[in-house]
Amino acid sequence: MRILISRTADGKITLQETSKIAIITIRRDHAQNALTYSMWNELACIAKKVGANSKNKVLIIRGSSGQFSAGSDIKDFLECPQ
């Protein structure tokens, strides 16, 4: 079985693809996996990549350290472009 693993430049989101299953892992433990503005954009790009691969039949999105995600990082709202 072949496993393809790719990470975003900052390593906060990982994509694993294997045997009809794609797994996206959010890795931002210190903030309970809360997503920043740039992480939302990266997640959208990764989701498009997963959808474009006809071999993928299942997508699992999970958070690291036993928790999914606290949602959006509200501290990042002040830095969002208008």
Distance bins in CASP14 RR format, pairs under 12 A and 6 or more apart:
PFRMAT RR
TARGET T0000
AUTHOR 0000-0000-0000
RMODE 2
METHOD distances of the structure
MODEL  1
1 16 0 0 0 0 0 1 0 0 0 0 0
1 17 0 0 0 0 0 1 0 0 0 0 0
1 18 1 0 1 0 0 0 0 0 0 0 0
1 19 1 0 1 0 0 0 0 0 0 0 0
1 20 0 0 0 0 0 1 0 0 0 0 0
1 21 0 0 0 0 0 1 0 0 0 0 0
2 16 0 0 0 0 0 1 0 0 0 0 0
2 17 0 0 0 0 1 0 0 0 0 0 0
2 18 1 0 0 1 0 0 0 0 0 0 0
2 19 0 0 0 0 1 0 0 0 0 0 0
2 20 0 0 0 0 0 1 0 0 0 0 0
2 55 0 0 0 0 0 1 0 0 0 0 0
3 14 0 0 0 0 0 1 0 0 0 0 0
3 15 0 0 0 0 0 1 0 0 0 0 0
3 16 1 0 0 1 0 0 0 0 0 0 0
3 17 1 0 0 1 0 0 0 0 0 0 0
3 18 1 0 1 0 0 0 0 0 0 0 0
3 19 0 0 0 0 1 0 0 0 0 0 0
3 21 0 0 0 0 1 0 0 0 0 0 0
3 22 0 0 0 0 0 1 0 0 0 0 0
3 23 0 0 0 0 1 0 0 0 0 0 0
4 14 0 0 0 0 0 1 0 0 0 0 0
4 15 1 0 0 1 0 0 0 0 0 0 0
4 16 1 0 0 1 0 0 0 0 0 0 0
4 17 1 0 1 0 0 0 0 0 0 0 0
4 18 1 0 0 1 0 0 0 0 0 0 0
4 19 0 0 0 0 0 1 0 0 0 0 0
4 21 0 0 0 0 0 1 0 0 0 0 0
4 22 0 0 0 0 1 0 0 0 0 0 0
4 23 0 0 0 0 0 1 0 0 0 0 0
4 49 0 0 0 0 0 1 0 0 0 0 0
4 50 0 0 0 0 0 1 0 0 0 0 0
4 53 0 0 0 0 1 0 0 0 0 0 0
4 55 0 0 0 0 0 1 0 0 0 0 0
4 56 0 0 0 0 0 1 0 0 0 0 0
5 11 0 0 0 0 0 1 0 0 0 0 0
5 13 0 0 0 0 0 1 0 0 0 0 0
5 14 1 0 0 1 0 0 0 0 0 0 0
5 15 1 0 0 1 0 0 0 0 0 0 0
5 16 1 0 1 0 0 0 0 0 0 0 0
5 17 0 0 0 0 1 0 0 0 0 0 0
5 18 0 0 0 0 1 0 0 0 0 0 0
5 22 0 0 0 0 0 1 0 0 0 0 0
5 23 0 0 0 0 1 0 0 0 0 0 0
5 24 0 0 0 0 0 1 0 0 0 0 0
5 25 0 0 0 0 1 0 0 0 0 0 0
6 13 0 0 0 0 1 0 0 0 0 0 0
6 14 1 0 0 1 0 0 0 0 0 0 0
6 15 1 0 1 0 0 0 0 0 0 0 0
6 16 0 0 0 0 1 0 0 0 0 0 0
6 17 0 0 0 0 1 0 0 0 0 0 0
6 22 0 0 0 0 0 1 0 0 0 0 0
6 23 0 0 0 0 0 1 0 0 0 0 0
6 24 0 0 0 0 0 1 0 0 0 0 0
6 25 0 0 0 0 0 1 0 0 0 0 0
6 42 0 0 0 0 0 1 0 0 0 0 0
6 45 0 0 0 0 0 1 0 0 0 0 0
6 46 0 0 0 0 1 0 0 0 0 0 0
6 49 0 0 0 0 1 0 0 0 0 0 0
6 50 0 0 0 0 0 1 0 0 0 0 0
6 53 0 0 0 0 0 1 0 0 0 0 0
7 13 1 0 0 1 0 0 0 0 0 0 0
7 14 1 0 1 0 0 0 0 0 0 0 0
7 15 1 0 0 1 0 0 0 0 0 0 0
7 16 0 0 0 0 1 0 0 0 0 0 0
7 24 0 0 0 0 0 1 0 0 0 0 0
7 25 0 0 0 0 1 0 0 0 0 0 0
7 26 0 0 0 0 0 1 0 0 0 0 0
7 27 0 0 0 0 1 0 0 0 0 0 0
7 42 0 0 0 0 0 1 0 0 0 0 0
7 46 0 0 0 0 0 1 0 0 0 0 0
8 14 1 0 0 1 0 0 0 0 0 0 0
8 15 0 0 0 0 1 0 0 0 0 0 0
8 24 0 0 0 0 0 1 0 0 0 0 0
8 25 0 0 0 0 0 1 0 0 0 0 0
8 26 0 0 0 0 0 1 0 0 0 0 0
8 27 0 0 0 0 1 0 0 0 0 0 0
8 28 0 0 0 0 0 1 0 0 0 0 0
8 35 0 0 0 0 0 1 0 0 0 0 0
8 36 0 0 0 0 0 1 0 0 0 0 0
8 38 0 0 0 0 1 0 0 0 0 0 0
8 39 1 0 0 1 0 0 0 0 0 0 0
8 40 0 0 0 0 0 1 0 0 0 0 0
8 41 0 0 0 0 1 0 0 0 0 0 0
8 42 1 0 1 0 0 0 0 0 0 0 0
8 43 0 0 0 0 1 0 0 0 0 0 0
8 44 0 0 0 0 0 1 0 0 0 0 0
8 45 0 0 0 0 1 0 0 0 0 0 0
8 46 1 0 0 1 0 0 0 0 0 0 0
8 49 0 0 0 0 0 1 0 0 0 0 0
9 38 0 0 0 0 1 0 0 0 0 0 0
9 39 0 0 0 0 0 1 0 0 0 0 0
9 42 0 0 0 0 1 0 0 0 0 0 0
9 45 0 0 0 0 0 1 0 0 0 0 0
10 26 0 0 0 0 0 1 0 0 0 0 0
10 27 0 0 0 0 1 0 0 0 0 0 0
10 28 0 0 0 0 1 0 0 0 0 0 0
10 36 0 0 0 0 1 0 0 0 0 0 0
10 38 0 0 0 0 1 0 0 0 0 0 0
10 39 0 0 0 0 1 0 0 0 0 0 0
10 42 0 0 0 0 1 0 0 0 0 0 0
11 25 0 0 0 0 1 0 0 0 0 0 0
11 26 0 0 0 0 0 1 0 0 0 0 0
11 27 1 0 0 1 0 0 0 0 0 0 0
11 28 0 0 0 0 1 0 0 0 0 0 0
11 38 0 0 0 0 0 1 0 0 0 0 0
11 39 0 0 0 0 0 1 0 0 0 0 0
11 42 0 0 0 0 1 0 0 0 0 0 0
11 46 0 0 0 0 0 1 0 0 0 0 0
11 64 0 0 0 0 0 1 0 0 0 0 0
12 24 0 0 0 0 0 1 0 0 0 0 0
12 25 0 0 0 0 1 0 0 0 0 0 0
12 26 1 0 0 1 0 0 0 0 0 0 0
12 27 1 0 1 0 0 0 0 0 0 0 0
12 28 1 0 1 0 0 0 0 0 0 0 0
12 29 0 0 0 0 0 1 0 0 0 0 0
12 30 0 0 0 0 0 1 0 0 0 0 0
12 31 0 0 0 0 1 0 0 0 0 0 0
12 33 0 0 0 0 1 0 0 0 0 0 0
12 34 0 0 0 0 0 1 0 0 0 0 0
12 35 0 0 0 0 1 0 0 0 0 0 0
12 36 0 0 0 0 1 0 0 0 0 0 0
12 38 0 0 0 0 1 0 0 0 0 0 0
12 39 1 0 1 0 0 0 0 0 0 0 0
12 40 0 0 0 0 0 1 0 0 0 0 0
12 41 0 0 0 0 0 1 0 0 0 0 0
12 42 1 0 0 1 0 0 0 0 0 0 0
12 43 0 0 0 0 1 0 0 0 0 0 0
12 46 0 0 0 0 0 1 0 0 0 0 0
12 63 0 0 0 0 0 1 0 0 0 0 0
12 64 0 0 0 0 1 0 0 0 0 0 0
12 69 0 0 0 0 0 1 0 0 0 0 0
12 73 0 0 0 0 0 1 0 0 0 0 0
13 23 0 0 0 0 0 1 0 0 0 0 0
13 24 1 0 0 1 0 0 0 0 0 0 0
13 25 1 0 0 1 0 0 0 0 0 0 0
13 26 1 0 1 0 0 0 0 0 0 0 0
13 27 1 0 0 1 0 0 0 0 0 0 0
13 28 0 0 0 0 1 0 0 0 0 0 0
13 33 0 0 0 0 1 0 0 0 0 0 0
13 35 0 0 0 0 1 0 0 0 0 0 0
13 36 0 0 0 0 0 1 0 0 0 0 0
13 38 0 0 0 0 0 1 0 0 0 0 0
13 39 1 0 0 1 0 0 0 0 0 0 0
13 40 0 0 0 0 0 1 0 0 0 0 0
13 41 0 0 0 0 0 1 0 0 0 0 0
13 42 1 0 1 0 0 0 0 0 0 0 0
13 43 1 0 0 1 0 0 0 0 0 0 0
13 44 0 0 0 0 0 1 0 0 0 0 0
13 45 0 0 0 0 1 0 0 0 0 0 0
13 46 1 0 0 1 0 0 0 0 0 0 0
13 47 0 0 0 0 0 1 0 0 0 0 0
13 49 0 0 0 0 0 1 0 0 0 0 0
13 50 0 0 0 0 0 1 0 0 0 0 0
13 61 0 0 0 0 1 0 0 0 0 0 0
13 62 0 0 0 0 0 1 0 0 0 0 0
13 63 0 0 0 0 1 0 0 0 0 0 0
13 64 0 0 0 0 0 1 0 0 0 0 0
13 69 0 0 0 0 0 1 0 0 0 0 0
14 22 0 0 0 0 0 1 0 0 0 0 0
14 23 0 0 0 0 1 0 0 0 0 0 0
14 24 1 0 0 1 0 0 0 0 0 0 0
14 25 1 0 1 0 0 0 0 0 0 0 0
14 26 0 0 0 0 1 0 0 0 0 0 0
14 27 1 0 0 1 0 0 0 0 0 0 0
14 28 0 0 0 0 0 1 0 0 0 0 0
14 39 0 0 0 0 0 1 0 0 0 0 0
14 42 0 0 0 0 0 1 0 0 0 0 0
14 43 0 0 0 0 0 1 0 0 0 0 0
14 46 0 0 0 0 1 0 0 0 0 0 0
14 60 0 0 0 0 0 1 0 0 0 0 0
14 61 0 0 0 0 0 1 0 0 0 0 0
14 62 0 0 0 0 1 0 0 0 0 0 0
14 63 0 0 0 0 1 0 0 0 0 0 0
14 64 0 0 0 0 1 0 0 0 0 0 0
15 21 0 0 0 0 0 1 0 0 0 0 0
15 22 1 0 0 1 0 0 0 0 0 0 0
15 23 1 0 0 1 0 0 0 0 0 0 0
15 24 1 0 1 0 0 0 0 0 0 0 0
15 25 0 0 0 0 1 0 0 0 0 0 0
15 26 0 0 0 0 0 1 0 0 0 0 0
15 27 0 0 0 0 0 1 0 0 0 0 0
15 42 0 0 0 0 1 0 0 0 0 0 0
15 43 0 0 0 0 1 0 0 0 0 0 0
15 45 0 0 0 0 0 1 0 0 0 0 0
15 46 1 0 1 0 0 0 0 0 0 0 0
15 47 0 0 0 0 1 0 0 0 0 0 0
15 48 0 0 0 0 0 1 0 0 0 0 0
15 49 1 0 0 1 0 0 0 0 0 0 0
15 50 1 0 0 1 0 0 0 0 0 0 0
15 51 0 0 0 0 0 1 0 0 0 0 0
15 53 0 0 0 0 0 1 0 0 0 0 0
15 56 0 0 0 0 0 1 0 0 0 0 0
15 59 0 0 0 0 1 0 0 0 0 0 0
15 60 0 0 0 0 0 1 0 0 0 0 0
15 61 0 0 0 0 0 1 0 0 0 0 0
15 62 0 0 0 0 0 1 0 0 0 0 0
16 22 1 0 0 1 0 0 0 0 0 0 0
16 23 1 0 1 0 0 0 0 0 0 0 0
16 24 0 0 0 0 1 0 0 0 0 0 0
16 25 1 0 0 1 0 0 0 0 0 0 0
16 46 0 0 0 0 0 1 0 0 0 0 0
16 50 0 0 0 0 0 1 0 0 0 0 0
16 56 0 0 0 0 0 1 0 0 0 0 0
16 58 0 0 0 0 0 1 0 0 0 0 0
16 59 0 0 0 0 0 1 0 0 0 0 0
16 60 0 0 0 0 1 0 0 0 0 0 0
16 61 0 0 0 0 0 1 0 0 0 0 0
16 62 0 0 0 0 0 1 0 0 0 0 0
17 23 1 0 0 1 0 0 0 0 0 0 0
17 24 0 0 0 0 1 0 0 0 0 0 0
17 46 0 0 0 0 0 1 0 0 0 0 0
17 49 0 0 0 0 1 0 0 0 0 0 0
17 50 1 0 0 1 0 0 0 0 0 0 0
17 51 0 0 0 0 0 1 0 0 0 0 0
17 52 0 0 0 0 0 1 0 0 0 0 0
17 53 1 0 0 1 0 0 0 0 0 0 0
17 54 0 0 0 0 0 1 0 0 0 0 0
17 55 1 0 0 1 0 0 0 0 0 0 0
17 56 1 0 0 1 0 0 0 0 0 0 0
17 57 0 0 0 0 0 1 0 0 0 0 0
17 58 0 0 0 0 0 1 0 0 0 0 0
17 59 0 0 0 0 1 0 0 0 0 0 0
17 60 0 0 0 0 0 1 0 0 0 0 0
18 53 0 0 0 0 0 1 0 0 0 0 0
18 55 0 0 0 0 1 0 0 0 0 0 0
18 56 0 0 0 0 1 0 0 0 0 0 0
18 57 0 0 0 0 0 1 0 0 0 0 0
18 58 0 0 0 0 0 1 0 0 0 0 0
18 60 0 0 0 0 0 1 0 0 0 0 0
19 55 0 0 0 0 1 0 0 0 0 0 0
19 56 0 0 0 0 1 0 0 0 0 0 0
19 57 0 0 0 0 1 0 0 0 0 0 0
19 58 0 0 0 0 1 0 0 0 0 0 0
20 50 0 0 0 0 0 1 0 0 0 0 0
20 53 0 0 0 0 1 0 0 0 0 0 0
20 54 0 0 0 0 0 1 0 0 0 0 0
20 55 1 0 0 1 0 0 0 0 0 0 0
20 56 1 0 0 1 0 0 0 0 0 0 0
20 57 1 0 1 0 0 0 0 0 0 0 0
20 58 1 0 0 1 0 0 0 0 0 0 0
20 59 0 0 0 0 0 1 0 0 0 0 0
20 60 0 0 0 0 0 1 0 0 0 0 0
21 50 0 0 0 0 0 1 0 0 0 0 0
21 53 0 0 0 0 0 1 0 0 0 0 0
21 55 0 0 0 0 1 0 0 0 0 0 0
21 56 1 0 0 1 0 0 0 0 0 0 0
21 57 1 0 0 1 0 0 0 0 0 0 0
21 58 1 0 1 0 0 0 0 0 0 0 0
21 59 1 0 0 1 0 0 0 0 0 0 0
21 60 1 0 0 1 0 0 0 0 0 0 0
21 61 0 0 0 0 0 1 0 0 0 0 0
21 62 0 0 0 0 0 1 0 0 0 0 0
22 46 0 0 0 0 1 0 0 0 0 0 0
22 47 0 0 0 0 1 0 0 0 0 0 0
22 48 0 0 0 0 0 1 0 0 0 0 0
22 49 0 0 0 0 1 0 0 0 0 0 0
22 50 1 0 1 0 0 0 0 0 0 0 0
22 51 0 0 0 0 1 0 0 0 0 0 0
22 52 0 0 0 0 0 1 0 0 0 0 0
22 53 1 0 0 1 0 0 0 0 0 0 0
22 54 0 0 0 0 0 1 0 0 0 0 0
22 55 0 0 0 0 1 0 0 0 0 0 0
22 56 1 0 1 0 0 0 0 0 0 0 0
22 57 0 0 0 0 1 0 0 0 0 0 0
22 58 1 0 0 1 0 0 0 0 0 0 0
22 59 1 0 1 0 0 0 0 0 0 0 0
22 60 1 0 0 1 0 0 0 0 0 0 0
22 61 0 0 0 0 1 0 0 0 0 0 0
22 62 0 0 0 0 0 1 0 0 0 0 0
23 46 0 0 0 0 0 1 0 0 0 0 0
23 50 0 0 0 0 1 0 0 0 0 0 0
23 56 0 0 0 0 0 1 0 0 0 0 0
23 58 0 0 0 0 1 0 0 0 0 0 0
23 59 1 0 0 1 0 0 0 0 0 0 0
23 60 1 0 1 0 0 0 0 0 0 0 0
23 61 1 0 0 1 0 0 0 0 0 0 0
23 62 1 0 0 1 0 0 0 0 0 0 0
23 63 0 0 0 0 0 1 0 0 0 0 0
23 64 0 0 0 0 0 1 0 0 0 0 0
24 33 0 0 0 0 0 1 0 0 0 0 0
24 35 0 0 0 0 0 1 0 0 0 0 0
24 39 0 0 0 0 0 1 0 0 0 0 0
24 42 0 0 0 0 1 0 0 0 0 0 0
24 43 1 0 0 1 0 0 0 0 0 0 0
24 44 0 0 0 0 0 1 0 0 0 0 0
24 45 0 0 0 0 0 1 0 0 0 0 0
24 46 1 0 1 0 0 0 0 0 0 0 0
24 47 1 0 0 1 0 0 0 0 0 0 0
24 48 0 0 0 0 0 1 0 0 0 0 0
24 49 0 0 0 0 0 1 0 0 0 0 0
24 50 1 0 0 1 0 0 0 0 0 0 0
24 51 0 0 0 0 0 1 0 0 0 0 0
24 56 0 0 0 0 0 1 0 0 0 0 0
24 58 0 0 0 0 0 1 0 0 0 0 0
24 59 1 0 0 1 0 0 0 0 0 0 0
24 60 1 0 0 1 0 0 0 0 0 0 0
24 61 1 0 1 0 0 0 0 0 0 0 0
24 62 1 0 0 1 0 0 0 0 0 0 0
24 63 0 0 0 0 1 0 0 0 0 0 0
24 64 0 0 0 0 0 1 0 0 0 0 0
24 68 0 0 0 0 0 1 0 0 0 0 0
24 69 0 0 0 0 0 1 0 0 0 0 0
25 33 0 0 0 0 1 0 0 0 0 0 0
25 43 0 0 0 0 0 1 0 0 0 0 0
25 46 0 0 0 0 0 1 0 0 0 0 0
25 59 0 0 0 0 0 1 0 0 0 0 0
25 60 0 0 0 0 1 0 0 0 0 0 0
25 61 0 0 0 0 1 0 0 0 0 0 0
25 62 1 0 1 0 0 0 0 0 0 0 0
25 63 1 0 1 0 0 0 0 0 0 0 0
25 64 1 0 1 0 0 0 0 0 0 0 0
25 65 0 0 0 0 0 1 0 0 0 0 0
25 66 0 0 0 0 0 1 0 0 0 0 0
25 67 0 0 0 0 0 1 0 0 0 0 0
25 68 0 0 0 0 0 1 0 0 0 0 0
25 69 0 0 0 0 0 1 0 0 0 0 0
26 32 0 0 0 0 1 0 0 0 0 0 0
26 33 1 0 1 0 0 0 0 0 0 0 0
26 34 0 0 0 0 1 0 0 0 0 0 0
26 35 1 0 0 1 0 0 0 0 0 0 0
26 36 0 0 0 0 0 1 0 0 0 0 0
26 39 1 0 0 1 0 0 0 0 0 0 0
26 40 0 0 0 0 0 1 0 0 0 0 0
26 42 0 0 0 0 0 1 0 0 0 0 0
26 43 1 0 0 1 0 0 0 0 0 0 0
26 46 0 0 0 0 0 1 0 0 0 0 0
26 60 0 0 0 0 0 1 0 0 0 0 0
26 61 1 0 0 1 0 0 0 0 0 0 0
26 62 1 0 0 1 0 0 0 0 0 0 0
26 63 1 0 1 0 0 0 0 0 0 0 0
26 64 1 0 0 1 0 0 0 0 0 0 0
26 65 0 0 0 0 1 0 0 0 0 0 0
26 66 0 0 0 0 0 1 0 0 0 0 0
26 67 0 0 0 0 1 0 0 0 0 0 0
26 68 1 0 0 1 0 0 0 0 0 0 0
26 69 1 0 1 0 0 0 0 0 0 0 0
26 70 0 0 0 0 0 1 0 0 0 0 0
26 71 0 0 0 0 1 0 0 0 0 0 0
26 72 0 0 0 0 0 1 0 0 0 0 0
26 73 0 0 0 0 0 1 0 0 0 0 0
27 33 1 0 0 1 0 0 0 0 0 0 0
27 34 0 0 0 0 0 1 0 0 0 0 0
27 35 0 0 0 0 0 1 0 0 0 0 0
27 39 0 0 0 0 0 1 0 0 0 0 0
27 42 0 0 0 0 0 1 0 0 0 0 0
27 62 0 0 0 0 0 1 0 0 0 0 0
27 63 1 0 0 1 0 0 0 0 0 0 0
27 64 1 0 1 0 0 0 0 0 0 0 0
27 65 0 0 0 0 1 0 0 0 0 0 0
27 66 0 0 0 0 0 1 0 0 0 0 0
27 67 0 0 0 0 0 1 0 0 0 0 0
27 69 0 0 0 0 0 1 0 0 0 0 0
28 34 1 0 0 1 0 0 0 0 0 0 0
28 35 1 0 0 1 0 0 0 0 0 0 0
28 36 0 0 0 0 1 0 0 0 0 0 0
28 38 0 0 0 0 0 1 0 0 0 0 0
28 39 1 0 0 1 0 0 0 0 0 0 0
28 42 0 0 0 0 0 1 0 0 0 0 0
28 43 0 0 0 0 0 1 0 0 0 0 0
28 63 0 0 0 0 1 0 0 0 0 0 0
28 64 1 0 0 1 0 0 0 0 0 0 0
28 65 0 0 0 0 1 0 0 0 0 0 0
28 67 0 0 0 0 0 1 0 0 0 0 0
28 68 0 0 0 0 0 1 0 0 0 0 0
28 69 0 0 0 0 1 0 0 0 0 0 0
28 70 0 0 0 0 1 0 0 0 0 0 0
28 71 0 0 0 0 0 1 0 0 0 0 0
28 72 0 0 0 0 0 1 0 0 0 0 0
28 73 0 0 0 0 1 0 0 0 0 0 0
28 76 0 0 0 0 0 1 0 0 0 0 0
29 63 0 0 0 0 1 0 0 0 0 0 0
29 64 1 0 1 0 0 0 0 0 0 0 0
29 65 1 0 1 0 0 0 0 0 0 0 0
29 66 0 0 0 0 1 0 0 0 0 0 0
29 67 0 0 0 0 1 0 0 0 0 0 0
29 69 0 0 0 0 0 1 0 0 0 0 0
29 70 0 0 0 0 0 1 0 0 0 0 0
30 64 0 0 0 0 0 1 0 0 0 0 0
30 65 0 0 0 0 1 0 0 0 0 0 0
30 67 0 0 0 0 0 1 0 0 0 0 0
30 70 0 0 0 0 0 1 0 0 0 0 0
30 73 0 0 0 0 0 1 0 0 0 0 0
31 39 0 0 0 0 0 1 0 0 0 0 0
31 63 0 0 0 0 0 1 0 0 0 0 0
31 64 0 0 0 0 0 1 0 0 0 0 0
31 65 0 0 0 0 0 1 0 0 0 0 0
31 67 0 0 0 0 0 1 0 0 0 0 0
31 69 0 0 0 0 1 0 0 0 0 0 0
31 70 1 0 0 1 0 0 0 0 0 0 0
31 71 0 0 0 0 1 0 0 0 0 0 0
31 72 0 0 0 0 0 1 0 0 0 0 0
31 73 1 0 1 0 0 0 0 0 0 0 0
31 74 0 0 0 0 0 1 0 0 0 0 0
31 75 0 0 0 0 1 0 0 0 0 0 0
31 76 0 0 0 0 1 0 0 0 0 0 0
32 63 0 0 0 0 1 0 0 0 0 0 0
32 64 0 0 0 0 0 1 0 0 0 0 0
32 65 0 0 0 0 1 0 0 0 0 0 0
32 66 0 0 0 0 0 1 0 0 0 0 0
32 67 1 0 1 0 0 0 0 0 0 0 0
32 68 0 0 0 0 1 0 0 0 0 0 0
32 69 1 0 0 1 0 0 0 0 0 0 0
32 70 1 1 0 0 0 0 0 0 0 0 0
32 71 0 0 0 0 1 0 0 0 0 0 0
32 72 0 0 0 0 0 1 0 0 0 0 0
32 73 0 0 0 0 1 0 0 0 0 0 0
33 39 0 0 0 0 1 0 0 0 0 0 0
33 43 0 0 0 0 0 1 0 0 0 0 0
33 61 0 0 0 0 0 1 0 0 0 0 0
33 62 0 0 0 0 1 0 0 0 0 0 0
33 63 1 0 1 0 0 0 0 0 0 0 0
33 64 1 0 0 1 0 0 0 0 0 0 0
33 65 1 0 0 1 0 0 0 0 0 0 0
33 66 0 0 0 0 1 0 0 0 0 0 0
33 67 1 0 0 1 0 0 0 0 0 0 0
33 68 1 0 0 1 0 0 0 0 0 0 0
33 69 1 0 1 0 0 0 0 0 0 0 0
33 70 1 0 0 1 0 0 0 0 0 0 0
33 71 1 0 0 1 0 0 0 0 0 0 0
33 72 0 0 0 0 0 1 0 0 0 0 0
33 73 0 0 0 0 1 0 0 0 0 0 0
34 40 0 0 0 0 0 1 0 0 0 0 0
34 63 0 0 0 0 0 1 0 0 0 0 0
34 67 0 0 0 0 0 1 0 0 0 0 0
34 68 0 0 0 0 0 1 0 0 0 0 0
34 69 1 0 0 1 0 0 0 0 0 0 0
34 70 1 0 1 0 0 0 0 0 0 0 0
34 71 1 0 1 0 0 0 0 0 0 0 0
34 72 1 0 0 1 0 0 0 0 0 0 0
34 73 1 1 0 0 0 0 0 0 0 0 0
34 74 0 0 0 0 1 0 0 0 0 0 0
34 75 0 0 0 0 1 0 0 0 0 0 0
34 76 0 0 0 0 1 0 0 0 0 0 0
34 77 0 0 0 0 0 1 0 0 0 0 0
35 41 0 0 0 0 1 0 0 0 0 0 0
35 42 0 0 0 0 1 0 0 0 0 0 0
35 43 1 0 0 1 0 0 0 0 0 0 0
35 44 0 0 0 0 0 1 0 0 0 0 0
35 61 0 0 0 0 0 1 0 0 0 0 0
35 63 0 0 0 0 0 1 0 0 0 0 0
35 68 0 0 0 0 0 1 0 0 0 0 0
35 69 1 0 0 1 0 0 0 0 0 0 0
35 70 0 0 0 0 1 0 0 0 0 0 0
35 71 1 0 1 0 0 0 0 0 0 0 0
35 72 1 0 1 0 0 0 0 0 0 0 0
35 73 1 0 0 1 0 0 0 0 0 0 0
35 74 0 0 0 0 0 1 0 0 0 0 0
35 75 0 0 0 0 0 1 0 0 0 0 0
35 76 0 0 0 0 1 0 0 0 0 0 0
35 77 0 0 0 0 0 1 0 0 0 0 0
36 42 0 0 0 0 1 0 0 0 0 0 0
36 43 0 0 0 0 0 1 0 0 0 0 0
36 69 0 0 0 0 0 1 0 0 0 0 0
36 70 0 0 0 0 0 1 0 0 0 0 0
36 71 0 0 0 0 0 1 0 0 0 0 0
36 72 1 0 0 1 0 0 0 0 0 0 0
36 73 1 0 1 0 0 0 0 0 0 0 0
36 74 0 0 0 0 0 1 0 0 0 0 0
36 75 0 0 0 0 1 0 0 0 0 0 0
36 76 1 0 1 0 0 0 0 0 0 0 0
36 77 0 0 0 0 1 0 0 0 0 0 0
36 78 0 0 0 0 0 1 0 0 0 0 0
36 79 0 0 0 0 1 0 0 0 0 0 0
36 80 0 0 0 0 1 0 0 0 0 0 0
37 43 0 0 0 0 0 1 0 0 0 0 0
37 44 0 0 0 0 0 1 0 0 0 0 0
37 72 0 0 0 0 1 0 0 0 0 0 0
37 73 0 0 0 0 1 0 0 0 0 0 0
37 74 0 0 0 0 0 1 0 0 0 0 0
37 75 0 0 0 0 0 1 0 0 0 0 0
37 76 1 0 1 0 0 0 0 0 0 0 0
37 77 0 0 0 0 1 0 0 0 0 0 0
37 78 0 0 0 0 0 1 0 0 0 0 0
37 79 1 0 0 1 0 0 0 0 0 0 0
37 80 1 0 1 0 0 0 0 0 0 0 0
37 81 1 0 0 1 0 0 0 0 0 0 0
37 82 0 0 0 0 0 1 0 0 0 0 0
38 44 0 0 0 0 0 1 0 0 0 0 0
38 45 0 0 0 0 0 1 0 0 0 0 0
38 72 0 0 0 0 0 1 0 0 0 0 0
38 73 0 0 0 0 0 1 0 0 0 0 0
38 76 0 0 0 0 1 0 0 0 0 0 0
38 79 0 0 0 0 1 0 0 0 0 0 0
38 80 0 0 0 0 1 0 0 0 0 0 0
38 81 0 0 0 0 0 1 0 0 0 0 0
39 45 0 0 0 0 0 1 0 0 0 0 0
39 46 0 0 0 0 0 1 0 0 0 0 0
39 63 0 0 0 0 0 1 0 0 0 0 0
39 69 0 0 0 0 1 0 0 0 0 0 0
39 71 0 0 0 0 0 1 0 0 0 0 0
39 72 0 0 0 0 1 0 0 0 0 0 0
39 73 0 0 0 0 1 0 0 0 0 0 0
39 76 0 0 0 0 1 0 0 0 0 0 0
40 46 0 0 0 0 0 1 0 0 0 0 0
40 47 0 0 0 0 0 1 0 0 0 0 0
40 69 0 0 0 0 0 1 0 0 0 0 0
40 71 0 0 0 0 1 0 0 0 0 0 0
40 72 1 0 0 1 0 0 0 0 0 0 0
40 73 0 0 0 0 1 0 0 0 0 0 0
40 76 0 0 0 0 1 0 0 0 0 0 0
40 77 0 0 0 0 0 1 0 0 0 0 0
40 80 0 0 0 0 1 0 0 0 0 0 0
41 47 0 0 0 0 0 1 0 0 0 0 0
41 48 0 0 0 0 0 1 0 0 0 0 0
41 76 0 0 0 0 0 1 0 0 0 0 0
41 80 0 0 0 0 0 1 0 0 0 0 0
41 81 0 0 0 0 0 1 0 0 0 0 0
42 48 0 0 0 0 0 1 0 0 0 0 0
42 49 0 0 0 0 0 1 0 0 0 0 0
43 49 0 0 0 0 0 1 0 0 0 0 0
43 50 0 0 0 0 0 1 0 0 0 0 0
43 59 0 0 0 0 0 1 0 0 0 0 0
43 61 0 0 0 0 1 0 0 0 0 0 0
43 63 0 0 0 0 0 1 0 0 0 0 0
43 69 0 0 0 0 0 1 0 0 0 0 0
43 71 0 0 0 0 0 1 0 0 0 0 0
43 72 0 0 0 0 0 1 0 0 0 0 0
44 50 0 0 0 0 0 1 0 0 0 0 0
44 51 0 0 0 0 0 1 0 0 0 0 0
45 51 0 0 0 0 0 1 0 0 0 0 0
45 52 0 0 0 0 0 1 0 0 0 0 0
46 52 0 0 0 0 0 1 0 0 0 0 0
46 53 0 0 0 0 0 1 0 0 0 0 0
46 56 0 0 0 0 0 1 0 0 0 0 0
46 59 0 0 0 0 1 0 0 0 0 0 0
46 61 0 0 0 0 1 0 0 0 0 0 0
47 53 0 0 0 0 0 1 0 0 0 0 0
47 56 0 0 0 0 0 1 0 0 0 0 0
47 59 1 0 0 1 0 0 0 0 0 0 0
47 61 0 0 0 0 1 0 0 0 0 0 0
48 56 0 0 0 0 0 1 0 0 0 0 0
48 59 0 0 0 0 0 1 0 0 0 0 0
49 56 0 0 0 0 1 0 0 0 0 0 0
49 59 0 0 0 0 0 1 0 0 0 0 0
50 56 1 0 1 0 0 0 0 0 0 0 0
50 57 0 0 0 0 0 1 0 0 0 0 0
50 58 0 0 0 0 1 0 0 0 0 0 0
50 59 1 0 1 0 0 0 0 0 0 0 0
50 60 0 0 0 0 0 1 0 0 0 0 0
50 61 0 0 0 0 1 0 0 0 0 0 0
51 57 0 0 0 0 0 1 0 0 0 0 0
51 58 0 0 0 0 0 1 0 0 0 0 0
51 59 1 0 0 1 0 0 0 0 0 0 0
53 59 0 0 0 0 0 1 0 0 0 0 0
60 68 0 0 0 0 0 1 0 0 0 0 0
61 68 0 0 0 0 1 0 0 0 0 0 0
61 69 0 0 0 0 1 0 0 0 0 0 0
62 68 1 0 0 1 0 0 0 0 0 0 0
62 69 0 0 0 0 1 0 0 0 0 0 0
63 69 1 0 0 1 0 0 0 0 0 0 0
63 70 0 0 0 0 0 1 0 0 0 0 0
63 71 0 0 0 0 0 1 0 0 0 0 0
71 77 0 0 0 0 0 1 0 0 0 0 0
72 80 0 0 0 0 1 0 0 0 0 0 0
73 79 0 0 0 0 1 0 0 0 0 0 0
73 80 0 0 0 0 0 1 0 0 0 0 0
74 80 0 0 0 0 0 1 0 0 0 0 0
END
